Amino acid sequence: MKKLIFSLFLVLVLTPISTWAQNYPTKPIRMMVPFTPGGGTDILARIIAKSISDGLGVQVIVENKPGGNTLVATEALVRAAPDGYTLLMQTNNLASNVTLYAGKLSFDTMRDIAPVALVAGNPHVLVVNPSVKANDLKEFIALAKAKPGTISFASAGSGTVNHLSGELLKILAGVDMLHVPYNGSGSVMPDLLSGQINSMYAATPNVTAQIKEGKLRAIAVTTPKRFKNLPNVPTIAELGYPKYDFRSWFGIIAPAGTPRNIIDKLNAEVIKALKDPAVLERLDNYEIFGSTPDEFGAFIRNEIEKTAQIIKVSGAKID
C-alpha cells in the first residue's frame, strides 16, 4: 500500500515538470553576458540569441551582468530556477576562476551548472609595438632572456586569457617577463600603440586592423592551427612549442537541474545557428565550434585542469 501511495505521489509531482518541459518555451528567455555591452562575448551572444529566438518562437533577451571576473553573472545563474529560462554565455573565466578563487566560490562549478553548448572561440595573437626589436618569436624570446623582467606584456586583468597566455609562454620558454594588468582590453590599446607597453596576447578581432596597417607587429598565433584571417602569421606551437594552445572560448550554460530535454532543445538551436550561412558571415572573426552538452562538460573539466596548472606554476593571482 505504501509503495502504491509513493508511486501516486511521484506521478502527481513529476507530471507537471514533464508537461512544462515538453511545452518549453512559453515565455521569453534571458541570456546573461558577464561583460559590458560591445565586447566580443556580447556580440556573439546577441547573434546567437537572435537565432535561438527565431527558432523557438520566443524572445531571447540579452542581459549584461558584468563584475567579479564573471562571478556576478555566474552566481546569478546558479541561483536561478532550472527551467531553461535563464542562460549564460560564459568564457574561459568559468574554468580559471576555480583555481583563482579556490575556497572562495559560493558554488561548485561542475555541480551547479548544466553545459548546453560550446559555441565559438577567438584565437589570440602575440603582438608587439614596432619599436620592439623582434621580428619573430625566436627574436622575441631572445630579447626577453637578454632583459629578464623588463619586456612587458599587457592584459585585460589578472587571470584573463591575455594574462594566462603570457604565463604559459613564460613557462614553456623559460623566460621572465613583466605582466601589466589593465582594467579591460580597451584601456590597453593606447599604451600598446604608443609603446609604453611592449606586447600583448590580444584577441585577433581586436588587433587585425592594426596589424594590417603596420601599427602593431604580429609575432605568433596562440592556437595550434593558423587563423584564417591571419594566414601568414605562424603559431607558437609550430615555432618550437608544440604544447602551446590557448584561446578565448565562449559557451552557453544553464543552472544545474535543468531538464535534459530542454538542454537538448537549446543545443539543437545553437548547432542550427552555427550552420546558418547568414550567422557564419557575421561570425567571421570567430572559430566556430559547436558541441553536444556532454562534450562541452568534458571540455570545461579539461580547461579547469589546464588553467589550474598554469596558475599554480606561474603564481598568477587576482589583484
Order of alpha helices (4+ residues) and beta strands (2+ residues): alpha-beta-alpha-beta-alpha-beta-alpha-alpha-beta-alpha-beta-alpha-beta-alpha-beta-alpha-beta-beta-alpha-alpha-beta-alpha
